[in-house]
Amino acid sequence: MNINDKNKSKDFEFLFNAVLTLETAEDCYSFFEDLCTMQELISIAQRLRVAKLLTEKKIYNDIVKDTGASTATISRVNRTLNYGNGGYTLAFDRMEKNEDKASEE
């Protein structure tokens, strides 16, 4: 499935617009717990953590120990970091900027 599939694009747009309305971590907890199964949330959070560790140049064995992710999952995330759309990097850069702003205040 391609995210740009004409039949699905309205559903994706609706989902992304809903996510963009969330303002706090508490909002996110409520929304995502209603939207996803616990296993889906665990998998999404794990992939995000794996991506962060890969960007920090951690090795696979350490990532497996730290996250419990399989080497196949780590490899898929790594491939996305290298050949994807830059979404992880965009999010991590913005998170870092937000942390920098918060530490300045």
N, CA, C and O atoms as CSV, one atom per row, in Angstrom:
chain,resi,resn,atom,element,x,y,z
A,1,MET,N,N,0.841,-1.177,0.000
A,1,MET,CA,C,0.000,0.000,0.000
A,1,MET,C,C,0.885,1.238,0.000
A,1,MET,O,O,1.864,1.319,0.742
A,2,ASN,N,N,0.541,2.163,-0.809
A,2,ASN,CA,C,1.248,3.435,-0.896
A,2,ASN,C,C,0.430,4.497,-0.175
A,2,ASN,O,O,-0.788,4.568,-0.343
A,3,ILE,N,N,1.087,5.312,0.616
A,3,ILE,CA,C,0.388,6.346,1.374
A,3,ILE,C,C,-0.306,7.341,0.448
A,3,ILE,O,O,-1.235,8.027,0.874
A,4,ASN,N,N,0.120,7.431,-0.795
A,4,ASN,CA,C,-0.491,8.351,-1.746
A,4,ASN,C,C,-1.604,7.723,-2.567
A,4,ASN,O,O,-2.130,8.357,-3.483
A,5,ASP,N,N,-1.971,6.482,-2.253
A,5,ASP,CA,C,-3.075,5.808,-2.922
A,5,ASP,C,C,-4.321,6.699,-2.825
A,5,ASP,O,O,-4.717,7.098,-1.730
A,6,LYS,N,N,-4.930,7.007,-3.963
A,6,LYS,CA,C,-6.063,7.936,-3.991
A,6,LYS,C,C,-7.199,7.492,-3.078
A,6,LYS,O,O,-7.870,8.329,-2.475
A,7,ASN,N,N,-7.422,6.182,-2.968
A,7,ASN,CA,C,-8.505,5.687,-2.124
A,7,ASN,C,C,-8.209,5.851,-0.648
A,7,ASN,O,O,-9.134,5.920,0.162
A,8,LYS,N,N,-6.941,5.914,-0.281
A,8,LYS,CA,C,-6.559,6.000,1.125
A,8,LYS,C,C,-6.139,7.401,1.543
A,8,LYS,O,O,-6.119,7.700,2.737
A,9,SER,N,N,-5.804,8.267,0.594
A,9,SER,CA,C,-5.225,9.556,0.953
A,9,SER,C,C,-6.137,10.381,1.848
A,9,SER,O,O,-5.641,11.081,2.731
A,10,LYS,N,N,-7.447,10.325,1.656
A,10,LYS,CA,C,-8.371,11.073,2.509
A,10,LYS,C,C,-8.345,10.530,3.934
A,10,LYS,O,O,-8.423,11.296,4.894
A,11,ASP,N,N,-8.236,9.218,4.071
A,11,ASP,CA,C,-8.150,8.618,5.404
A,11,ASP,C,C,-6.864,9.033,6.109
A,11,ASP,O,O,-6.877,9.359,7.296
A,12,PHE,N,N,-5.764,9.020,5.382
A,12,PHE,CA,C,-4.487,9.447,5.967
A,12,PHE,C,C,-4.540,10.915,6.346
A,12,PHE,O,O,-4.111,11.297,7.435
A,13,GLU,N,N,-5.064,11.732,5.456
A,13,GLU,CA,C,-5.156,13.159,5.739
A,13,GLU,C,C,-6.007,13.404,6.992
A,13,GLU,O,O,-5.657,14.234,7.831
A,14,PHE,N,N,-7.115,12.686,7.112
A,14,PHE,CA,C,-7.970,12.817,8.293
A,14,PHE,C,C,-7.221,12.419,9.561
A,14,PHE,O,O,-7.297,13.109,10.578
A,15,LEU,N,N,-6.494,11.301,9.496
A,15,LEU,CA,C,-5.699,10.844,10.631
A,15,LEU,C,C,-4.636,11.876,11.009
A,15,LEU,O,O,-4.524,12.252,12.176
A,16,PHE,N,N,-3.864,12.330,10.035
A,16,PHE,CA,C,-2.781,13.265,10.323
A,16,PHE,C,C,-3.320,14.586,10.868
A,16,PHE,O,O,-2.719,15.175,11.766
A,17,ASN,N,N,-4.444,15.054,10.336
A,17,ASN,CA,C,-5.045,16.278,10.865
A,17,ASN,C,C,-5.513,16.092,12.301
A,17,ASN,O,O,-5.409,17.011,13.113
A,18,ALA,N,N,-6.028,14.910,12.619
A,18,ALA,CA,C,-6.424,14.634,14.006
A,18,ALA,C,C,-5.206,14.665,14.919
A,18,ALA,O,O,-5.264,15.247,16.002
A,19,VAL,N,N,-4.103,14.047,14.498
A,19,VAL,CA,C,-2.880,14.034,15.307
A,19,VAL,C,C,-2.375,15.462,15.516
A,19,VAL,O,O,-1.910,15.804,16.604
A,20,LEU,N,N,-2.466,16.281,14.494
A,20,LEU,CA,C,-1.982,17.659,14.599
A,20,LEU,C,C,-2.792,18.505,15.580
A,20,LEU,O,O,-2.336,19.573,15.988
A,21,THR,N,N,-3.985,18.049,15.965
A,21,THR,CA,C,-4.777,18.799,16.950
A,21,THR,C,C,-4.352,18.507,18.377
A,21,THR,O,O,-4.726,19.243,19.290
A,22,LEU,N,N,-3.580,17.454,18.592
A,22,LEU,CA,C,-3.174,17.064,19.937
A,22,LEU,C,C,-2.154,18.059,20.475
A,22,LEU,O,O,-1.195,18.410,19.788
A,23,GLU,N,N,-2.365,18.510,21.705
A,23,GLU,CA,C,-1.526,19.573,22.250
A,23,GLU,C,C,-0.617,19.133,23.386
A,23,GLU,O,O,0.401,19.778,23.640
A,24,THR,N,N,-0.955,18.067,24.066
A,24,THR,CA,C,-0.162,17.647,25.220
A,24,THR,C,C,0.108,16.150,25.149
A,24,THR,O,O,-0.520,15.417,24.386
A,25,ALA,N,N,1.060,15.722,25.967
A,25,ALA,CA,C,1.335,14.280,26.050
A,25,ALA,C,C,0.088,13.544,26.533
A,25,ALA,O,O,-0.194,12.434,26.082
A,26,GLU,N,N,-0.653,14.154,27.442
A,26,GLU,CA,C,-1.892,13.529,27.936
A,26,GLU,C,C,-2.898,13.357,26.803
A,26,GLU,O,O,-3.568,12.328,26.717
A,27,ASP,N,N,-3.008,14.372,25.925
A,27,ASP,CA,C,-3.864,14.254,24.740
A,27,ASP,C,C,-3.432,13.056,23.899
A,27,ASP,O,O,-4.264,12.278,23.433
A,28,CYS,N,N,-2.131,12.919,23.713
A,28,CYS,CA,C,-1.589,11.826,22.900
A,28,CYS,C,C,-1.880,10.471,23.521
A,28,CYS,O,O,-2.273,9.536,22.823
A,29,TYR,N,N,-1.686,10.360,24.842
A,29,TYR,CA,C,-2.010,9.100,25.516
A,29,TYR,C,C,-3.461,8.711,25.259
A,29,TYR,O,O,-3.747,7.576,24.877
A,30,SER,N,N,-4.367,9.647,25.467
A,30,SER,CA,C,-5.798,9.359,25.283
A,30,SER,C,C,-6.108,8.954,23.849
A,30,SER,O,O,-6.785,7.955,23.608
A,31,PHE,N,N,-5.610,9.731,22.910
A,31,PHE,CA,C,-5.906,9.482,21.505
A,31,PHE,C,C,-5.337,8.153,21.032
A,31,PHE,O,O,-6.052,7.337,20.450
A,32,PHE,N,N,-4.042,7.937,21.285
A,32,PHE,CA,C,-3.400,6.741,20.757
A,32,PHE,C,C,-3.855,5.469,21.471
A,32,PHE,O,O,-3.886,4.401,20.859
A,33,GLU,N,N,-4.206,5.564,22.755
A,33,GLU,CA,C,-4.745,4.386,23.436
A,33,GLU,C,C,-6.114,4.012,22.874
A,33,GLU,O,O,-6.471,2.834,22.844
A,34,ASP,N,N,-6.881,5.006,22.429
A,34,ASP,CA,C,-8.166,4.716,21.790
A,34,ASP,C,C,-7.976,4.213,20.364
A,34,ASP,O,O,-8.724,3.351,19.904
A,35,LEU,N,N,-6.987,4.743,19.671
A,35,LEU,CA,C,-6.787,4.438,18.259
A,35,LEU,C,C,-6.105,3.094,18.025
A,35,LEU,O,O,-6.485,2.352,17.119
A,36,CYS,N,N,-5.103,2.782,18.837
A,36,CYS,CA,C,-4.240,1.623,18.594
A,36,CYS,C,C,-4.397,0.573,19.691
A,36,CYS,O,O,-4.811,0.871,20.811
A,37,THR,N,N,-4.056,-0.661,19.333
A,37,THR,CA,C,-3.943,-1.687,20.365
A,37,THR,C,C,-2.654,-1.434,21.136
A,37,THR,O,O,-1.772,-0.717,20.664
A,38,MET,N,N,-2.550,-2.015,22.307
A,38,MET,CA,C,-1.332,-1.833,23.097
A,38,MET,C,C,-0.119,-2.367,22.326
A,38,MET,O,O,0.951,-1.761,22.377
A,39,GLN,N,N,-0.266,-3.480,21.620
A,39,GLN,CA,C,0.859,-4.029,20.862
A,39,GLN,C,C,1.275,-3.094,19.731
A,39,GLN,O,O,2.466,-2.950,19.457
A,40,GLU,N,N,0.312,-2.459,19.074
A,40,GLU,CA,C,0.651,-1.501,18.026
A,40,GLU,C,C,1.437,-0.317,18.606
A,40,GLU,O,O,2.421,0.131,18.016
A,41,LEU,N,N,0.999,0.178,19.749
A,41,LEU,CA,C,1.706,1.289,20.397
A,41,LEU,C,C,3.115,0.892,20.813
A,41,LEU,O,O,4.065,1.656,20.639
A,42,ILE,N,N,3.237,-0.303,21.362
A,42,ILE,CA,C,4.559,-0.793,21.760
A,42,ILE,C,C,5.469,-0.874,20.546
A,42,ILE,O,O,6.630,-0.470,20.615
A,43,SER,N,N,4.959,-1.388,19.441
A,43,SER,CA,C,5.762,-1.526,18.216
A,43,SER,C,C,6.173,-0.173,17.659
A,43,SER,O,O,7.321,0.010,17.256
A,44,ILE,N,N,5.253,0.768,17.634
A,44,ILE,CA,C,5.558,2.103,17.117
A,44,ILE,C,C,6.607,2.776,18.001
A,44,ILE,O,O,7.584,3.332,17.499
A,45,ALA,N,N,6.404,2.724,19.311
A,45,ALA,CA,C,7.352,3.344,20.245
A,45,ALA,C,C,8.726,2.687,20.139
A,45,ALA,O,O,9.752,3.364,20.202
A,46,GLN,N,N,8.739,1.371,19.979
A,46,GLN,CA,C,9.999,0.649,19.858
A,46,GLN,C,C,10.749,1.077,18.600
A,46,GLN,O,O,11.956,1.311,18.647
A,47,ARG,N,N,10.036,1.182,17.475
A,47,ARG,CA,C,10.693,1.596,16.227
A,47,ARG,C,C,11.266,3.009,16.346
A,47,ARG,O,O,12.353,3.286,15.840
A,48,LEU,N,N,10.540,3.891,17.010
A,48,LEU,CA,C,11.032,5.253,17.200
A,48,LEU,C,C,12.291,5.259,18.056
A,48,LEU,O,O,13.248,5.972,17.753
A,49,ARG,N,N,12.291,4.471,19.118
A,49,ARG,CA,C,13.474,4.375,19.991
A,49,ARG,C,C,14.656,3.783,19.228
A,49,ARG,O,O,15.784,4.257,19.360
A,50,VAL,N,N,14.397,2.754,18.434
A,50,VAL,CA,C,15.455,2.147,17.609
A,50,VAL,C,C,16.035,3.201,16.665
A,50,VAL,O,O,17.253,3.301,16.523
A,51,ALA,N,N,15.179,3.978,16.026
A,51,ALA,CA,C,15.657,5.010,15.110
A,51,ALA,C,C,16.536,6.017,15.842
A,51,ALA,O,O,17.577,6.426,15.326
A,52,LYS,N,N,16.127,6.415,17.029
A,52,LYS,CA,C,16.925,7.370,17.796
A,52,LYS,C,C,18.298,6.791,18.129
A,52,LYS,O,O,19.317,7.467,17.989
A,53,LEU,N,N,18.315,5.535,18.570
A,53,LEU,CA,C,19.592,4.897,18.909
A,53,LEU,C,C,20.481,4.734,17.682
A,53,LEU,O,O,21.699,4.893,17.777
A,54,LEU,N,N,19.894,4.422,16.542
A,54,LEU,CA,C,20.683,4.317,15.310
A,54,LEU,C,C,21.276,5.670,14.928
A,54,LEU,O,O,22.418,5.741,14.474
A,55,THR,N,N,20.510,6.737,15.107
A,55,THR,CA,C,21.056,8.061,14.787
A,55,THR,C,C,22.161,8.450,15.755
A,55,THR,O,O,22.991,9.304,15.442
A,56,GLU,N,N,22.178,7.831,16.923
A,56,GLU,CA,C,23.252,8.054,17.897
A,56,GLU,C,C,24.419,7.107,17.669
A,56,GLU,O,O,25.347,7.043,18.476
A,57,LYS,N,N,24.366,6.369,16.560
A,57,LYS,CA,C,25.439,5.454,16.138
A,57,LYS,C,C,25.644,4.267,17.087
A,57,LYS,O,O,26.749,3.738,17.203
A,58,LYS,N,N,24.570,3.861,17.760
A,58,LYS,CA,C,24.651,2.665,18.611
A,58,LYS,C,C,24.710,1.428,17.721
A,58,LYS,O,O,24.196,1.438,16.602
A,59,ILE,N,N,25.332,0.373,18.213
A,59,ILE,CA,C,25.448,-0.862,17.432
A,59,ILE,C,C,24.230,-1.749,17.676
A,59,ILE,O,O,23.557,-1.637,18.700
A,60,TYR,N,N,23.961,-2.630,16.718
A,60,TYR,CA,C,22.778,-3.480,16.765
A,60,TYR,C,C,22.660,-4.237,18.086
A,60,TYR,O,O,21.587,-4.257,18.690
A,61,ASN,N,N,23.753,-4.862,18.542
A,61,ASN,CA,C,23.672,-5.657,19.772
A,61,ASN,C,C,23.224,-4.823,20.962
A,61,ASN,O,O,22.436,-5.290,21.785
A,62,ASP,N,N,23.715,-3.600,21.061
A,62,ASP,CA,C,23.307,-2.723,22.147
A,62,ASP,C,C,21.843,-2.317,22.009
A,62,ASP,O,O,21.126,-2.208,23.004
A,63,ILE,N,N,21.404,-2.096,20.772
A,63,ILE,CA,C,20.008,-1.718,20.535
A,63,ILE,C,C,19.077,-2.872,20.892
A,63,ILE,O,O,18.023,-2.658,21.491
A,64,VAL,N,N,19.462,-4.092,20.528
A,64,VAL,CA,C,18.668,-5.278,20.892
A,64,VAL,C,C,18.519,-5.348,22.405
A,64,VAL,O,O,17.419,-5.545,22.921
A,65,LYS,N,N,19.636,-5.187,23.114
A,65,LYS,CA,C,19.606,-5.251,24.581
A,65,LYS,C,C,18.749,-4.147,25.181
A,65,LYS,O,O,17.996,-4.380,26.126
A,66,ASP,N,N,18.866,-2.947,24.629
A,66,ASP,CA,C,18.178,-1.785,25.181
A,66,ASP,C,C,16.682,-1.788,24.886
A,66,ASP,O,O,15.885,-1.376,25.728
A,67,THR,N,N,16.294,-2.250,23.696
A,67,THR,CA,C,14.896,-2.117,23.260
A,67,THR,C,C,14.124,-3.426,23.176
A,67,THR,O,O,12.894,-3.434,23.223
A,68,GLY,N,N,14.855,-4.533,23.053
A,68,GLY,CA,C,14.176,-5.813,22.824
A,68,GLY,C,C,13.760,-6.010,21.378
A,68,GLY,O,O,13.123,-7.010,21.049
A,69,ALA,N,N,14.107,-5.080,20.520
A,69,ALA,CA,C,13.756,-5.192,19.103
A,69,ALA,C,C,14.587,-6.285,18.443
A,69,ALA,O,O,15.728,-6.537,18.831
A,70,SER,N,N,14.000,-6.925,17.448
A,70,SER,CA,C,14.743,-7.931,16.694
A,70,SER,C,C,15.715,-7.237,15.753
A,70,SER,O,O,15.556,-6.060,15.429
A,71,THR,N,N,16.723,-7.983,15.322
A,71,THR,CA,C,17.665,-7.405,14.364
A,71,THR,C,C,16.964,-7.091,13.046
A,71,THR,O,O,17.381,-6.178,12.333
A,72,ALA,N,N,15.910,-7.829,12.711
A,72,ALA,CA,C,15.142,-7.543,11.491
A,72,ALA,C,C,14.456,-6.185,11.605
A,72,ALA,O,O,14.447,-5.411,10.647
A,73,THR,N,N,13.887,-5.894,12.762
A,73,THR,CA,C,13.250,-4.592,12.981
A,73,THR,C,C,14.291,-3.483,12.918
A,73,THR,O,O,14.065,-2.448,12.291
A,74,ILE,N,N,15.419,-3.696,13.560
A,74,ILE,CA,C,16.486,-2.691,13.546
A,74,ILE,C,C,16.943,-2.443,12.114
A,74,ILE,O,O,17.156,-1.296,11.721
A,75,SER,N,N,17.092,-3.499,11.341
A,75,SER,CA,C,17.514,-3.375,9.952
A,75,SER,C,C,16.489,-2.588,9.129
A,75,SER,O,O,16.859,-1.734,8.323
A,76,ARG,N,N,15.198,-2.881,9.336
A,76,ARG,CA,C,14.150,-2.153,8.600
A,76,ARG,C,C,14.173,-0.668,8.959
A,76,ARG,O,O,14.077,0.187,8.079
A,77,VAL,N,N,14.298,-0.364,10.244
A,77,VAL,CA,C,14.350,1.034,10.672
A,77,VAL,C,C,15.591,1.712,10.093
A,77,VAL,O,O,15.522,2.855,9.639
A,78,ASN,N,N,16.707,1.021,10.108
A,78,ASN,CA,C,17.943,1.571,9.549
A,78,ASN,C,C,17.784,1.878,8.064
A,78,ASN,O,O,18.242,2.912,7.579
A,79,ARG,N,N,17.137,0.973,7.358
A,79,ARG,CA,C,16.896,1.182,5.918
A,79,ARG,C,C,16.022,2.425,5.715
A,79,ARG,O,O,16.255,3.209,4.795
A,80,THR,N,N,15.027,2.596,6.570
A,80,THR,CA,C,14.163,3.771,6.474
A,80,THR,C,C,14.940,5.046,6.774
A,80,THR,O,O,14.745,6.066,6.113
A,81,LEU,N,N,15.816,4.990,7.766
A,81,LEU,CA,C,16.648,6.160,8.075
A,81,LEU,C,C,17.517,6.541,6.884
A,81,LEU,O,O,17.715,7.723,6.605
A,82,ASN,N,N,18.031,5.545,6.189
A,82,ASN,CA,C,18.949,5.793,5.078
A,82,ASN,C,C,18.254,6.112,3.760
A,82,ASN,O,O,18.776,6.887,2.959
A,83,TYR,N,N,17.078,5.521,3.526
A,83,TYR,CA,C,16.444,5.651,2.215
A,83,TYR,C,C,14.999,6.125,2.277
A,83,TYR,O,O,14.312,6.155,1.256
A,84,GLY,N,N,14.534,6.492,3.458
A,84,GLY,CA,C,13.141,6.913,3.615
A,84,GLY,C,C,12.940,8.380,3.277
A,84,GLY,O,O,13.699,8.972,2.509
A,85,ASN,N,N,11.911,8.944,3.862
A,85,ASN,CA,C,11.504,10.319,3.565
A,85,ASN,C,C,12.043,11.351,4.545
A,85,ASN,O,O,11.724,12.534,4.431
A,86,GLY,N,N,12.858,10.920,5.508
A,86,GLY,CA,C,13.435,11.861,6.455
A,86,GLY,C,C,12.539,12.210,7.629
A,86,GLY,O,O,12.813,13.157,8.367
A,87,GLY,N,N,11.482,11.458,7.801
A,87,GLY,CA,C,10.533,11.756,8.875
A,87,GLY,C,C,11.116,11.620,10.265
A,87,GLY,O,O,10.855,12.451,11.135
A,88,TYR,N,N,11.901,10.585,10.480
A,88,TYR,CA,C,12.531,10.421,11.798
A,88,TYR,C,C,13.446,11.609,12.097
A,88,TYR,O,O,13.390,12.189,13.182
A,89,THR,N,N,14.277,11.960,11.134
A,89,THR,CA,C,15.225,13.053,11.323
A,89,THR,C,C,14.493,14.361,11.586
A,89,THR,O,O,14.897,15.140,12.449
A,90,LEU,N,N,13.436,14.598,10.855
A,90,LEU,CA,C,12.631,15.802,11.051
A,90,LEU,C,C,12.111,15.866,12.487
A,90,LEU,O,O,12.228,16.895,13.153
A,91,ALA,N,N,11.544,14.773,12.950
A,91,ALA,CA,C,10.996,14.731,14.309
A,91,ALA,C,C,12.093,14.890,15.350
A,91,ALA,O,O,11.932,15.650,16.305
A,92,PHE,N,N,13.200,14.185,15.181
A,92,PHE,CA,C,14.293,14.271,16.166
A,92,PHE,C,C,14.886,15.681,16.212
A,92,PHE,O,O,15.190,16.194,17.289
A,93,ASP,N,N,15.047,16.301,15.049
A,93,ASP,CA,C,15.580,17.667,15.010
A,93,ASP,C,C,14.642,18.628,15.736
A,93,ASP,O,O,15.094,19.490,16.489
A,94,ARG,N,N,13.352,18.481,15.511
A,94,ARG,CA,C,12.387,19.371,16.171
A,94,ARG,C,C,12.321,19.104,17.667
A,94,ARG,O,O,12.182,20.034,18.462
A,95,MET,N,N,12.420,17.845,18.047
A,95,MET,CA,C,12.431,17.523,19.479
A,95,MET,C,C,13.645,18.157,20.156
A,95,MET,O,O,13.547,18.694,21.260
A,96,GLU,N,N,14.781,18.085,19.481
A,96,GLU,CA,C,16.014,18.673,20.030
A,96,GLU,C,C,15.875,20.188,20.164
A,96,GLU,O,O,16.284,20.763,21.172
A,97,LYS,N,N,15.302,20.832,19.154
A,97,LYS,CA,C,15.085,22.287,19.211
A,97,LYS,C,C,14.164,22.645,20.381
A,97,LYS,O,O,14.398,23.626,21.087
A,98,ASN,N,N,13.119,21.842,20.577
A,98,ASN,CA,C,12.197,22.092,21.688
A,98,ASN,C,C,12.894,21.924,23.032
A,98,ASN,O,O,12.641,22.687,23.965
A,99,GLU,N,N,13.772,20.925,23.134
A,99,GLU,CA,C,14.542,20.711,24.373
A,99,GLU,C,C,15.492,21.884,24.621
A,99,GLU,O,O,15.647,22.335,25.756
A,100,ASP,N,N,16.125,22.376,23.552
A,100,ASP,CA,C,17.028,23.513,23.665
A,100,ASP,C,C,16.277,24.750,24.144
A,100,ASP,O,O,16.758,25.475,25.015
A,101,LYS,N,N,15.087,24.992,23.569
A,101,LYS,CA,C,14.277,26.136,23.989
A,101,LYS,C,C,13.888,26.023,25.459
A,101,LYS,O,O,13.949,26.998,26.208
A,102,ALA,N,N,13.487,24.821,25.859
A,102,ALA,CA,C,13.060,24.603,27.245
A,102,ALA,C,C,14.223,24.816,28.220
A,102,ALA,O,O,14.018,25.326,29.322
A,103,SER,N,N,15.416,24.436,27.832
A,103,SER,CA,C,16.575,24.593,28.728
A,103,SER,C,C,17.013,26.049,28.817
A,103,SER,O,O,17.645,26.442,29.798
A,104,GLU,N,N,16.688,26.857,27.809
A,104,GLU,CA,C,17.028,28.271,27.821
A,104,GLU,C,C,16.091,29.079,28.717
A,104,GLU,O,O,16.448,30.156,29.194
A,105,GLU,N,N,14.893,28.548,28.938
A,105,GLU,CA,C,13.891,29.305,29.710
A,105,GLU,C,C,14.111,29.214,31.183
A,105,GLU,O,O,13.351,29.796,31.957
